[in-house]
């Protein structure tokens, strides 16, 4: 059956008066590729154009010596078939081809060679050196020979010569199996995205989301990711420092997650959407000296005084009606009422009437309630003291003495992404040394706050579960950004962009990336990069100190001062007549002496 199909194809190709081999080839490519439009470069036979119009597909035609650069990425569809016609000056045409395809360099390219003197292998090698992956060439004798020329670059560059029939796949999938090809990469970043440690056998182990992604890529595409630069797991470079190696072409991709910079080219599909927040120390406990005044709010204290005045007024009027002597001051605050509210014993009249007895009962009940409530609230505050107000806004941090430590390049990125943060520049303390910044942040140093991605905070939140008390907290109000795309730097026209992007989408959609993130906590413990020691402040018994009674001493001092002033006023009131007589005697004696 295959020989019969080949015979029929040969008859079509050799039949005179028809479009011949062009029609057969283009229909074969249309069935195989199902391309949406065609790009034609160079001086072509009008027959090619007529057949493409009959398919029908749109056609973009670029002349041989055209220097114009068409941005094909703006086209809604990137499913394009490129056909280049090579004459006497193939290098100019190939450069025109490379310039127009740019990041579409994995799309199929058909080279139609019109000059018999051109070396096919040289043309194909030029295409591979300029990152054109899927190139097929046909010679001037294709009508008779049906031979197509191509190459496979994996694992090494090999030229392929095949005879075309109906079952031939002209443009084979090159990126599904790389056959052990070595792709140069750069590796960097910090935990928990990248976890590197040595196993029991001394071999280096890569873990974390980035490390697992690297291993998955090697298994999925049968390749090896190699690092041309020395890698030291004890001093891993920041992800931002790997950008230069990608831009100068030393590596194809940098597996170090970063924030993209404008222009947004040369980056992979986002591996995650990150929130960037401030991690602030948990506020300290309220000093014990302030607990006495916290039990009673000003309003509750005022209501209590008002009730005591009303009870004193009622008691004084009742005593007055039943013939007992009452001083004027007792109408405002009766001694029995004050003592009773403080749960102290007080003097009662003998055989009090029912009204006075009821007032005494109210005083006792009020004293019992107030002292019980005060003691219970105060005991609760002592055993579990409330904390000072949380720093919940940038303004509150600005007016506090707390500084937020941030790595200097991240601070520059922060200002680049949000100009509004410049007015809060005073709250930041820049740290130029990346390792020192990580040491401060990972040591739970509560002297500072820290800029932190939400992914890292999830890890530290889990770590704080073993603490006797949490040291840091994170609030949504202090998140600088939400859903910031995190990407891998990659060469702009890298042929490996599609495999990387495809695998990123696959591991994200399948939940594998989330699983890697969840496993980072245990993997860091296994790597010895995270300890479960208690760094919190456990509750311990402490004896009462002098400063704990600071408000009591102040109140005693004020009352003692007030009592001293009242005592002096009483002395003056008691001795006022004698003092007046003495002063009159002094003045009268002085006037007599002058006379």
Secondary structure, DSSP 8 states (H G I E B T S, - for coil): -HHHHHHHHHHHHH-TTS-THHHHHHHHHHHHH--SEEEEESS--HHHHHHHHHHT-EEEEE-TT------GGGSS---EEEEEEE-S-HHHHHHHHHHHHGGGTTS-EEEEE--TTS-HHHHHHHHHHTT--SEEEE-TTHHHH-EEEEEE-SSS-EEEEEE--TT--SS---SS--TTEEEEEEE---TTT-EEEE-TTS-EEEEHHHHHHHHHHHHHHTEEEEESS---TTS---GGGGHHHHHTTS-SEEEEEEE--SS--SB-S-SEEEEEEEEEE---B--GGGHHHHHS-HHHHHHHHHHHHHHHHHHHHHHHHTT----GGGGTS-HHHHHHHTT------TT--HHHHHHHHHHHHHHHHHHHHHHHHHHHHHHS--B-----SHHHHHTSS-EEEEEHHHHHHHHHH-GGGGGGGGGEEEE--HHHHHHHHHTT-TTEEEEEEHHHHHHHHHHGGGSSS--EEEEEEEEEEEEEEEEEEE-TT-TTHHHHHHHHHHHHHTTHHHHHHHHHHHHHHHTTS------S---------GGGGHHHHHHHHHHHHHHHHHHHHHHHHHTHHHHHHHHHHHHHHHHHHH-
